[in-house]
Amino acid sequence: MGTFERIRTLSPWILTAFAVVFILFMALADADIGGLTSATNNPQTMTIATVNGEEVKYIDYEKNVTQELENRRQQNPDAPVDDKQIRTQMWTTMIDGQLVEQYSKKVGAFVTDEVVAYELLNNPPDFMKQRFTDSAGNFQSQTYVELLTDPQTFYTQRAPDMDPTEKQKALKQFRDEINMITAYLKDQKQQQLLTKAVTTSTGIVSKTFARQTYIDENTTSDVSFIQLPAASISDDQINITDEELKAYYEKNKAKFKQDATRKLKYASFRIEPSSQDSASVVKKQNLLSSLLNTAKDSTIKDSVFSEKLRDFNGTSVEYTIVNDIEPRLAQFVMNMKKGEIKGPIRSADGTYFIRIDDVRNGTNKVVKASHILINFDNNKDSAKAEANRILKEAKSGKSFSELATKYSKDPGSAANGGDLGFFGKGQMVPEFEAAAFGAKVGDVVGPVETSFGYHIIKVDDSKSEEYKYSYIKLTPRTSGITTNQIKRDAVSFKNKLLEGENIDSLASKLGIVVQETGPITKTTPTLTSQYLTDITFNAEKDDVLEPLELDNYGYIVAVVTDVQKKGIAPFEAVTEDVRARVRNKKALEVQMKNAKEIYNNIKGSGDLAAAAAANPTINVKNATAVANNGTIPGGGRDYYFTNAVSKAPLNTIAEPIMGQNSVYIVQVTNRNQPSKEQIKSALPAFTEQLKAKYSREAFYLWLNQVKKDAEIEDFRYKQYKSY
């Protein structure tokens, strides 16, 4: 009798307790207890990070990464797996998880392993239930509990002839799955509890606040206004002294908080083919060209190509329609005949030799077309008239390519004369597709209306052929000898810096370009490398870093040129920022004075536009449906402006208001706002929406702030050089 059968007669409470203990035991069965207690110099037991003093172990990190990699590969065996991306995601997940766990314990919202095991047994997640649901939609709870509480007996009874090795493999896979599911459930319940704790206060929305928010969000105004930008005040109209700058800085120090930052100057030693490497490719190219050119007949030429296709690791492609062929090859393939060989064909990425192995008629038609796009721009009639005018020019014989370059609003194709290349059905919006596939080669049709605007379309070609072809691509490759020499050059450069040479002067002598990073923060990858950021933050000013190989940069040699500690930025570091703020403030004061003079002259007229018409230097702008959301019609953002508009009395020229970067005089000519009945009807649902919104936002705002304030020590740089 199996374990489950023996305990079936026990009380439900004892059964549940047994199952919980069993699940906990199974979840811990694969833990490397010996490794956790072994010597501290064992890499598997080393600390890879600390979060507020609590350790994150290397072994846990690697185990989670390995599990995630396996999961990705099982889900889609043919898809490439980005190891670096997964490691970065897992790192973030583990640090966030540690912070959540710490705070959860602090506020008493901690989920124990026993609670998770109980939840797994009694309230399995949907994806687990699906595996134990029959065709009638019934959940087979007994089978589920049998497997969960006694998998050994379950497999023995259900598959008595299973190979012992396969059985152990299945049991291990099941334990791994339970580990993953319990971790998922724990994280889910932990976050639910913590979200509730964090958002208790933010989820409280008063009726008064909800009502005013609803009114603000559903009220719009039509407005005429005069805008006097601070930027239009010239420097000679403003006098700024050093004493004023320092006084502003002292009074507003809180505005100049900074994270710890570093700066680097670096020289790149790119890993590129040497002249010897390139000569090797030229030699292969010349050999193949010579053999093909001297072949006595097409049979020998074909045999030569086949031989070199094998020798040079060429590529053979099965029947393919032209729009699925790589563009740099398509232009040649579609104009070649069966058995024809072309080459050398020089391209930016190498030299090609191409052979057409076969051509057949396919069922999927593709079209090559060009187009001119005219946007609606809030006036469809005007846009259509413009499109018809251009269509007439195109049909009169003018160059379609030139017209597209001149008029088309499609930035992707206008520069290429409107050329869209070949495309098949289902690749364009329906209206465009119907017009292009319905026209003949050479036809110009339109205007065709789509959600993007009006299109004028020229059909350049149409094909249904499928091509089977082979090609040899010869590209210079960086040899090991070249790579080693580049690394030696980088090491030599580093050594000379250590001997006291200046990076700028040394690079200048060697003809190497030196670049400088902006301020680097501790959590931001530098040149796409978090490792580089971490070693930079473990260095001091003027330290020379070891040569580091980075994707797209080759080997870099860097010098730490600036070190700023977390806190208030020194005055010297923010002087220009302070100057800009003081200048803006003084310019606004000048514009406020100008605005008051204008206001005093026109306030009694009752019509801003009419009053300003008498003064040609005053420009009155008009905007409709202005909401109190900070957006200024015509560009820019300023909550002072939209807030003033939402509160200004109707048909009255209001007193000047000072915004963030401009001074305004406004006159609201119309206002649309919800009625009392609309407010009363919508308020209950709107209040609940606000509560849900603030609760969602609060957790992530809280987590970001907690992470920012936490003491996180990252020791990955001791184990890895690429992350």
PARO-422678 format. One line per 8 residues: their letters; for each residue x, y, z of C-alpha. Coordinates in Angstrom, 3 decimals. Layout:
a = X/Y/Z  ... .
END
This chain:
mgtferir = 0.000/0.000/0.000  1.395/3.421/-0.959  1.953/6.233/1.475  -1.095/8.082/0.237  -3.282/4.986/0.592  -2.054/4.478/4.157  -2.912/7.994/5.260  -6.160/8.299/3.308 .
tlspwilt = -8.118/7.263/6.404  -6.537/9.975/8.570  -8.390/13.181/9.344  -8.316/15.941/6.687  -6.271/18.147/9.027  -3.580/15.465/9.510  -3.592/14.741/5.781  -3.054/18.409/5.008 .
afavvfil = -0.289/18.677/7.628  1.458/15.626/6.187  1.213/16.983/2.642  2.577/20.376/3.696  5.576/18.753/5.396  6.136/16.518/2.360  6.061/19.459/-0.067  8.506/21.385/2.119 .
fmaladad = 10.804/18.367/2.226  10.609/17.969/-1.540  11.309/21.653/-2.139  14.467/21.404/-0.043  15.565/18.021/-1.399  17.866/19.504/-4.033  19.487/22.127/-1.805  23.251/21.778/-1.615 .
iggltsat = 23.494/21.713/2.181  27.087/20.527/2.129  28.030/23.326/-0.215  26.385/25.905/2.000  28.550/24.897/4.958  31.833/24.400/3.129  34.813/26.721/3.134  34.194/30.355/2.271 .
nnpqtmti = 36.739/30.281/-0.550  34.489/27.932/-2.517  33.027/30.092/-5.336  29.663/28.361/-4.983  29.305/29.576/-1.398  30.517/33.097/-1.947  28.331/36.129/-1.418  27.444/37.726/-4.721 .
atvngeev = 25.626/40.704/-3.180  24.433/42.204/0.067  21.123/44.024/0.441  21.058/46.148/3.584  23.621/43.765/5.072  21.796/40.543/4.137  23.616/38.199/1.768  22.601/36.924/-1.651 .
kyidyekn = 24.527/33.731/-2.410  26.238/32.931/-5.684  24.818/29.399/-5.601  21.225/30.690/-5.396  21.791/33.138/-8.238  23.328/30.484/-10.502  20.586/27.987/-9.654  17.860/30.485/-10.584 .
vtqelenr = 19.620/31.498/-13.799  20.103/27.852/-14.821  16.451/27.056/-14.126  15.258/30.031/-16.160  17.554/29.134/-19.070  16.195/25.571/-19.047  12.618/26.852/-18.943  13.200/29.142/-21.938 .
rqqnpdap = 14.789/26.334/-23.955  11.982/23.914/-23.132  9.329/26.463/-24.125  10.956/27.135/-27.503  13.934/24.861/-28.299  14.655/26.613/-31.620  14.650/30.195/-30.292  17.991/31.817/-29.376 .
vddkqirt = 18.440/32.420/-25.651  20.082/35.659/-24.506  22.099/34.493/-21.516  23.208/38.010/-20.611  19.653/39.361/-20.643  18.371/36.511/-18.463  21.192/37.008/-15.968  20.391/40.710/-15.729 .
qmwttmid = 16.668/40.023/-15.275  17.348/37.377/-12.613  19.683/39.735/-10.785  16.997/42.429/-10.657  14.374/39.890/-9.575  16.522/38.580/-6.718  17.458/42.044/-5.426  13.815/43.171/-5.597 .
gqlveqys = 12.771/39.963/-3.880  15.230/40.521/-1.049  13.936/44.059/-0.513  10.333/42.864/-0.544  11.132/40.092/1.940  12.950/42.476/4.305  10.116/44.986/4.341  7.498/42.236/4.588 .
kkvgafvt = 9.092/40.943/7.778  9.301/44.479/9.085  5.570/45.145/8.664  4.430/41.626/9.521  3.307/40.779/5.986  5.636/37.798/5.580  4.517/34.589/3.847  5.979/31.396/5.329 .
devvayel = 6.885/28.260/3.362  4.141/26.382/5.236  1.509/28.841/3.998  2.721/28.409/0.416  2.698/24.599/0.672  -0.842/24.685/2.076  -1.900/26.986/-0.773  -0.366/24.679/-3.381 .
lnnppdfm = -2.249/21.709/-1.940  -5.661/23.302/-1.430  -5.791/26.094/-4.012  -3.508/25.171/-6.905  -2.873/27.828/-9.588  -4.853/27.548/-12.803  -1.926/26.301/-14.876  -1.605/23.328/-12.462 .
kqrftdsa = -5.346/22.651/-12.464  -5.390/22.468/-16.266  -3.072/19.467/-16.231  -5.472/17.576/-13.966  -8.732/18.550/-15.666  -10.601/15.935/-17.710  -12.372/16.473/-21.027  -15.574/17.367/-19.188 .
gnfqsqty = -13.823/20.196/-17.373  -13.697/18.448/-13.969  -10.617/18.937/-11.786  -9.228/15.525/-10.704  -8.302/16.579/-7.191  -7.557/13.046/-5.963  -5.051/12.380/-8.752  -3.479/15.781/-8.113 .
velltdpq = -3.073/15.128/-4.369  -1.701/11.620/-5.039  1.055/12.969/-7.258  1.793/15.893/-4.979  2.034/13.886/-1.750  3.603/10.624/-2.963  5.144/10.941/-6.437  7.282/7.807/-5.958 .
tfytqrap = 4.225/5.579/-5.494  2.292/7.537/-8.130  4.839/6.760/-10.830  5.222/3.140/-9.655  1.479/2.472/-9.858  0.752/4.448/-13.028  3.853/3.328/-14.932  5.125/0.059/-13.397 .
dmdptekq = 7.312/-0.724/-16.416  9.090/2.637/-16.433  12.865/2.382/-16.618  14.374/3.211/-13.155  16.649/5.855/-14.675  13.721/7.482/-16.457  11.705/7.274/-13.256  14.380/9.114/-11.268 .
kalkqfrd = 14.626/11.680/-14.063  10.849/12.214/-13.949  10.913/12.559/-10.154  13.716/15.140/-10.312  11.868/17.075/-12.997  8.761/17.023/-10.803  10.742/18.306/-7.775  12.229/21.077/-9.910 .
einmitay = 8.755/22.020/-11.084  7.411/22.097/-7.521  10.361/24.280/-6.510  9.534/26.702/-9.291  5.801/26.747/-8.546  6.239/27.229/-4.786  8.652/30.098/-5.450  6.117/31.638/-7.855 .
lkdqkqqq = 3.266/31.287/-5.349  5.363/32.691/-2.525  6.387/35.736/-4.574  2.790/36.254/-5.690  1.284/36.073/-2.193  4.176/38.086/-0.744  3.601/40.892/-3.218  -0.162/40.827/-2.634 .
lltkavtt = 0.321/41.226/1.129  3.025/43.846/0.763  1.073/45.803/-1.860  -1.838/45.926/0.550  0.449/47.146/3.357  2.178/49.751/1.175  -0.979/51.058/-0.471  -3.255/51.219/2.557 .
stgivskt = -2.901/54.982/2.790  -2.664/55.695/-0.940  -5.767/53.619/-1.630  -7.865/56.015/0.464  -9.491/58.547/-1.860  -11.803/61.128/-0.314  -15.094/61.980/-1.989  -14.059/65.638/-2.274 .
farqtyid = -10.740/64.762/-3.928  -12.375/62.304/-6.331  -15.051/64.834/-7.274  -12.555/67.600/-8.008  -10.289/65.227/-9.948  -13.226/64.072/-12.072  -14.212/67.674/-12.806  -10.601/68.612/-13.688 .
enttsdvs = -10.188/65.649/-16.022  -13.486/66.274/-17.804  -13.377/70.053/-18.130  -11.940/71.787/-21.194  -11.661/75.451/-22.135  -11.318/77.456/-25.328  -8.811/80.216/-24.738  -7.060/83.180/-26.324 .
fiqlpaas = -3.708/83.989/-24.767  -0.534/86.025/-25.012  2.679/84.154/-24.199  5.844/86.012/-23.213  8.697/83.448/-23.025  11.620/83.961/-20.667  13.937/82.774/-23.438  13.100/85.840/-25.543 .
isddqini = 14.793/88.117/-22.991  18.375/88.784/-24.098  21.358/88.470/-21.758  22.038/92.217/-21.846  18.633/92.789/-20.209  19.643/90.699/-17.189  22.445/91.255/-14.711  23.535/88.199/-12.696 .
tdeelkay = 26.255/88.484/-10.055  28.332/85.689/-8.504  26.847/86.592/-5.129  23.330/85.986/-6.476  24.351/82.591/-7.843  25.862/81.507/-4.529  22.895/82.857/-2.581  20.465/80.909/-4.802 .
yeknkakf = 22.538/77.745/-4.379  22.630/78.059/-0.577  18.897/78.685/-0.384  17.992/75.838/-2.766  20.556/73.148/-1.983  17.842/70.504/-1.835  17.355/70.944/-5.600  20.932/69.845/-6.250 .
kqdatrkl = 20.952/66.389/-4.708  23.052/63.921/-6.646  23.703/60.212/-6.678  27.260/58.977/-6.470  28.754/59.343/-9.959  31.944/58.618/-11.862  33.342/59.693/-15.217  35.715/57.819/-17.496 .
kyasfrie = 37.998/58.705/-20.364  38.657/55.726/-22.555  40.513/54.650/-25.685  39.102/51.880/-27.894  41.195/49.231/-29.606  38.689/47.800/-32.048  38.896/44.138/-33.001  38.971/44.408/-36.783 .
pssqdsas = 40.543/42.339/-39.536  44.138/43.268/-40.292  45.511/43.777/-43.782  46.757/40.171/-43.643  43.268/38.960/-42.736  41.760/40.919/-45.627  44.440/39.602/-48.004  43.353/36.045/-47.187 .
vvkkqnll = 39.805/36.814/-48.322  41.014/38.563/-51.465  43.067/35.472/-52.243  39.941/33.256/-51.959  37.956/35.711/-54.063  40.574/35.817/-56.814  40.875/32.032/-56.804  37.124/31.512/-57.170 .
ssllntak = 36.836/34.218/-59.850  39.690/32.662/-61.813  38.243/29.138/-61.604  34.798/30.302/-62.716  36.124/32.487/-65.531  38.375/29.757/-66.941  35.773/26.978/-66.756  35.320/25.572/-70.273 .
dstikdsv = 31.572/25.097/-70.051  28.598/25.619/-67.742  28.839/22.058/-66.344  32.422/22.582/-65.156  31.520/26.054/-63.868  28.636/24.584/-61.868  30.915/21.874/-60.480  33.502/24.480/-59.411 .
fseklrdf = 30.825/26.499/-57.628  29.505/23.400/-55.815  33.004/22.445/-54.694  33.783/25.920/-53.331  30.299/26.144/-51.790  31.447/23.264/-49.549  35.011/24.526/-49.041  33.982/28.074/-48.112 .
ngtsveyt = 30.925/27.118/-45.987  28.410/28.598/-48.402  24.643/28.659/-47.933  21.836/27.001/-49.900  18.314/28.429/-49.710  15.147/26.508/-50.564  12.325/27.950/-52.692  11.675/31.508/-51.511 .
ivndiepr = 9.551/34.391/-52.775  11.481/37.533/-53.569  10.303/39.652/-50.610  11.680/37.025/-48.202  15.147/37.142/-49.768  17.757/39.322/-48.106  17.471/42.701/-49.918  21.155/42.898/-50.852 .
laqfvmnm = 20.786/39.559/-52.685  17.204/39.936/-53.977  18.111/42.553/-56.577  20.429/40.009/-58.239  18.499/36.795/-57.629  15.262/37.970/-59.256  17.115/39.006/-62.427  19.061/35.750/-62.862 .
kkgeikgp = 18.128/32.587/-64.761  18.294/28.986/-63.625  21.906/27.778/-63.552  23.340/31.289/-63.836  26.275/32.228/-61.577  27.198/35.803/-60.695  30.126/37.189/-58.774  32.094/38.750/-57.328 .
irsadgty = 29.306/41.050/-56.045  30.709/43.534/-53.548  28.520/44.657/-50.655  29.086/46.516/-47.394  29.133/43.234/-45.462  31.311/41.188/-47.842  31.727/39.770/-51.338  29.098/37.377/-52.769 .
firiddvr = 28.999/34.703/-55.467  25.421/33.587/-56.293  24.001/30.632/-58.235  20.334/30.135/-59.153  19.553/26.450/-58.576  15.933/26.579/-59.742  12.990/28.912/-60.415  9.351/27.886/-60.199 .
ngtnkvvk = 5.970/29.605/-60.373  4.500/30.070/-56.903  1.038/30.806/-55.603  1.971/33.826/-53.490  2.070/37.004/-55.523  4.279/39.880/-54.314  4.240/43.493/-55.446  6.956/46.131/-55.526 .
ashilinf = 5.532/49.618/-55.029  6.385/53.196/-54.138  4.085/55.660/-52.417  3.599/59.277/-51.401  1.883/59.809/-48.041  -0.087/62.952/-47.224  -1.095/63.239/-43.532  -4.579/64.422/-42.559 .
dnnkdsak = -3.219/67.103/-40.172  -6.715/67.650/-38.692  -8.077/68.651/-42.101  -8.962/65.709/-44.353  -10.437/67.869/-47.104  -7.263/69.891/-47.437  -5.126/66.728/-47.344  -7.216/65.088/-50.066 .
aeanrilk = -6.981/68.163/-52.284  -3.181/68.129/-51.868  -3.070/64.398/-52.688  -5.140/64.896/-55.851  -2.852/67.710/-56.974  0.257/65.516/-56.528  -1.509/62.569/-58.234  -2.133/64.759/-61.264 .
eaksgksf = 1.575/65.680/-61.383  2.582/62.022/-61.102  0.258/60.980/-63.942  1.513/63.809/-66.132  4.896/62.095/-66.350  6.858/63.807/-63.600  9.346/61.622/-61.730  7.455/59.733/-59.019 .
selatkys = 10.690/59.364/-57.044  11.288/63.131/-57.028  7.681/63.843/-56.059  7.909/61.350/-53.174  11.142/62.867/-51.917  9.579/66.327/-52.055  6.067/65.706/-50.708  5.807/62.370/-48.879 .
kdpgsaan = 5.364/62.490/-45.092  6.559/58.903/-44.652  10.070/59.398/-43.214  10.985/55.758/-43.811  10.503/55.778/-47.578  10.570/59.433/-48.689  14.371/59.544/-48.695  14.331/56.542/-51.070 .
ggdlgffg = 11.885/58.090/-53.507  8.927/56.412/-51.814  10.267/52.898/-52.497  8.656/50.251/-50.249  10.319/47.253/-51.879  8.459/43.979/-52.432  5.645/42.975/-50.094  3.109/40.184/-49.960 .
kgqmvpef = -0.500/40.038/-48.873  -1.102/40.709/-45.194  1.906/43.009/-44.861  0.139/46.306/-45.549  -3.111/47.795/-44.229  -6.115/46.409/-46.187  -6.935/49.571/-48.181  -3.319/49.991/-49.334 .
eaaafgak = -2.979/46.283/-50.159  -6.182/46.216/-52.227  -5.058/49.194/-54.320  -1.520/47.906/-54.892  -2.526/44.337/-55.789  -5.418/45.564/-57.950  -3.240/47.789/-60.157  -0.998/46.838/-63.091 .
vgdvvgpv = 2.758/47.321/-63.206  3.415/50.973/-64.082  0.024/52.227/-62.844  -0.219/55.214/-60.495  -3.351/55.052/-58.327  -4.932/57.025/-55.526  -5.613/58.845/-53.381  -6.070/55.781/-51.136 .
etsfgyhi = -7.308/56.603/-47.647  -5.907/54.656/-44.671  -5.540/55.445/-40.987  -2.152/57.026/-41.841  -3.484/59.518/-44.386  -3.886/59.616/-48.179  -1.539/57.519/-50.339  -0.578/57.879/-53.973 .
ikvddsks = 0.758/54.498/-55.101  2.939/53.515/-58.058  3.242/49.791/-58.799  6.820/49.144/-59.941  6.836/45.348/-60.341  4.887/42.181/-59.627  6.186/38.623/-59.179  5.015/35.189/-58.116 .
eeykysyi = 8.218/33.238/-58.831  9.996/31.286/-56.102  13.777/31.030/-56.195  16.049/28.245/-55.006  19.596/29.562/-54.814  23.022/29.167/-53.231  25.594/31.761/-52.335  29.143/32.069/-51.070 .
kltprtsg = 29.876/35.032/-48.832  33.522/36.026/-48.344  34.092/38.381/-45.413  37.418/39.246/-43.783  37.523/37.629/-40.342  39.720/38.768/-37.511  42.274/36.035/-36.952  43.480/34.907/-33.539 .
ittnqikr = 46.878/36.418/-34.288  45.295/39.808/-35.000  43.095/39.656/-31.882  46.092/38.848/-29.681  48.053/41.757/-31.164  45.148/44.156/-30.499  45.036/42.969/-26.877  48.818/43.444/-26.549 .
davsfknk = 48.430/46.998/-27.886  45.742/47.709/-25.258  47.942/46.301/-22.460  50.896/48.377/-23.664  48.704/51.497/-23.675  47.569/50.742/-20.111  51.152/50.237/-18.912  52.245/53.597/-20.314 .
llegenid = 49.352/55.269/-18.482  50.467/53.569/-15.262  53.946/54.986/-15.860  52.450/58.475/-15.737  51.608/59.406/-19.328  48.447/61.460/-19.952  45.700/59.572/-21.813  44.969/62.458/-24.218 .
slasklgi = 48.586/63.093/-25.215  49.415/59.379/-25.457  46.381/58.688/-27.633  47.211/61.684/-29.825  50.719/60.335/-30.460  49.305/56.949/-31.439  46.465/58.341/-33.554  43.784/56.949/-31.222 .
vvqetgpi = 40.573/58.836/-30.422  39.822/59.336/-26.716  36.205/59.648/-25.599  34.665/60.620/-22.267  31.518/59.309/-20.645  28.960/61.531/-18.994  28.290/61.047/-15.275  27.902/57.322/-14.544 .
tkttptlt = 25.511/56.185/-11.822  25.948/52.944/-9.909  22.952/51.164/-11.433  23.455/52.179/-15.074  25.521/50.036/-17.487  28.483/51.897/-18.970  29.095/51.240/-22.676  26.413/48.505/-22.276 .
sqyltdit = 28.409/46.826/-19.465  27.319/46.758/-15.818  30.657/45.081/-15.060  32.464/48.211/-16.264  30.228/50.337/-14.025  30.965/48.131/-11.007  34.755/48.131/-11.383  34.621/51.895/-11.975 .
fnaekddv = 32.840/52.358/-8.637  35.474/50.210/-6.947  38.244/52.451/-8.295  39.528/55.867/-7.233  40.097/59.016/-9.243  42.975/58.697/-11.750  42.982/54.886/-11.488  43.675/53.062/-14.755 .
lepleldn = 41.337/50.126/-15.386  42.452/46.828/-16.860  41.785/46.433/-20.606  38.244/45.143/-21.041  36.737/43.531/-24.136  33.254/44.877/-24.911  30.843/44.181/-27.755  31.041/46.886/-30.458 .
ygyivavv = 34.031/48.550/-28.768  36.816/45.971/-28.855  39.296/46.381/-25.985  38.933/49.592/-24.026  41.453/51.148/-21.648  39.841/53.640/-19.270  40.916/56.179/-16.673  38.630/57.368/-13.860 .
tdvqkkgi = 38.570/61.142/-14.323  35.918/62.245/-11.835  34.437/60.948/-8.575  31.366/62.500/-6.978  29.887/61.230/-3.718  26.184/60.883/-3.017  24.684/64.002/-1.443  24.484/67.664/-2.365 .
apfeavte = 26.460/68.529/-5.480  29.162/71.145/-4.826  28.510/74.633/-6.154  31.349/74.353/-8.673  29.760/71.261/-10.241  26.332/72.884/-10.733  27.257/76.496/-11.390  25.855/76.488/-14.928 .
dvrarvrn = 22.639/74.833/-13.756  22.303/77.485/-11.036  22.989/80.227/-13.584  20.261/78.878/-15.889  17.748/78.795/-13.040  18.600/82.333/-11.870  18.517/83.613/-15.429  15.088/82.069/-16.021 .
kkalevqm = 13.777/83.557/-12.778  15.037/87.047/-13.644  13.808/86.798/-17.231  10.351/85.842/-15.962  10.390/88.886/-13.688  11.187/91.105/-16.692  8.390/89.489/-18.690  5.956/89.880/-15.787 .
knakeiyn = 6.690/93.588/-15.807  6.078/93.684/-19.573  2.883/91.658/-19.182  1.496/94.014/-16.537  2.029/96.989/-18.858  0.156/95.156/-21.637  -2.584/94.079/-19.243  -3.124/97.603/-17.900 .
nikgsgdl = -3.600/98.872/-21.464  -6.123/96.203/-22.549  -7.876/94.939/-19.418  -10.941/97.116/-19.914  -11.521/96.218/-23.548  -13.226/92.880/-22.888  -11.701/91.200/-25.977  -8.063/90.094/-25.895 .
aaaaaanp = -7.770/89.542/-29.638  -9.310/92.901/-30.536  -7.246/94.778/-27.959  -4.007/93.190/-29.132  -4.790/93.849/-32.794  -3.936/97.500/-32.252  -0.378/96.497/-31.267  1.404/94.507/-34.005 .
tinvknat = 4.156/93.426/-31.577  1.647/91.364/-29.588  0.884/87.879/-30.864  -2.394/86.370/-29.654  -2.700/82.599/-29.816  -5.926/80.581/-29.773  -6.484/77.075/-28.491  -9.530/74.851/-28.122 .
avanngti = -10.344/72.105/-25.610  -7.484/72.913/-23.236  -7.527/70.449/-20.327  -5.870/70.943/-16.950  -3.114/68.437/-17.701  -0.086/70.672/-18.217  -0.092/70.527/-22.023  0.247/73.853/-23.840 .
pgggrdyy = -1.392/73.816/-27.293  1.263/74.154/-29.958  4.024/72.643/-27.828  5.491/72.617/-24.351  4.179/71.814/-20.907  3.240/74.157/-18.057  0.800/73.235/-15.279  0.689/76.861/-14.148 .
ftnavska = -0.829/77.772/-17.514  -3.450/74.993/-17.716  -4.384/75.400/-14.045  -4.940/79.148/-14.536  -7.020/78.507/-17.661  -9.218/75.999/-15.802  -10.018/78.584/-13.101  -10.134/81.838/-15.094 .
plntiaep = -13.549/83.582/-15.325  -15.312/83.432/-18.697  -14.922/86.276/-21.221  -12.634/88.272/-18.955  -9.009/89.208/-19.590  -7.293/87.735/-16.516  -4.285/89.243/-14.752  -0.859/87.973/-15.905 .
imgqnsvy = 0.304/84.640/-14.514  3.893/83.494/-14.204  4.505/79.978/-15.461  7.589/77.790/-15.457  9.194/79.376/-18.513  6.740/82.040/-19.701  4.353/84.701/-18.501  0.782/84.527/-19.823 .
ivqvtnrn = -2.273/86.766/-20.239  -5.360/84.634/-20.887  -9.014/85.044/-21.770  -11.272/81.996/-21.637  -13.983/82.295/-24.297  -15.808/79.004/-23.677  -15.783/76.191/-21.107  -17.252/72.686/-21.240 .
qpskeqik = -17.589/70.880/-17.931  -19.678/67.982/-16.628  -23.091/68.696/-15.153  -24.021/67.916/-11.544  -26.002/64.924/-12.760  -23.028/63.581/-14.746  -20.721/64.014/-11.756  -23.141/62.283/-9.402 .
salpafte = -23.609/59.362/-11.795  -19.937/58.839/-12.639  -18.376/59.520/-9.225  -18.720/56.053/-7.554  -17.015/54.166/-10.414  -14.453/56.944/-10.906  -13.529/56.832/-7.204  -12.863/53.091/-7.417 .
qlkakysr = -10.740/53.633/-10.532  -8.672/56.223/-8.681  -8.161/53.876/-5.743  -7.002/51.064/-8.026  -4.736/53.394/-9.988  -3.034/54.860/-6.920  -2.628/51.416/-5.374  -0.900/50.078/-8.509 .
eafylwln = 1.388/53.051/-8.810  2.186/53.192/-5.110  3.827/49.759/-4.941  6.233/50.398/-7.809  7.010/53.930/-6.632  7.672/52.481/-3.187  9.909/49.714/-4.560  11.942/52.165/-6.673 .
qvkkdaei = 12.444/54.450/-3.683  13.342/51.568/-1.361  15.877/50.327/-3.897  17.312/53.819/-4.245  17.701/54.173/-0.472  18.973/50.632/0.124  22.602/49.732/0.728  23.194/47.311/-2.126 .
edfrykqy = 26.690/45.908/-2.631  27.172/44.183/-5.981  30.012/41.638/-6.074  29.262/40.135/-9.485  32.430/41.714/-10.835  34.419/39.226/-8.729  32.854/36.281/-10.578  32.003/37.580/-14.056 .
ksy = 33.332/40.017/-16.622  30.235/40.223/-18.785  26.831/41.160/-17.409 .
END
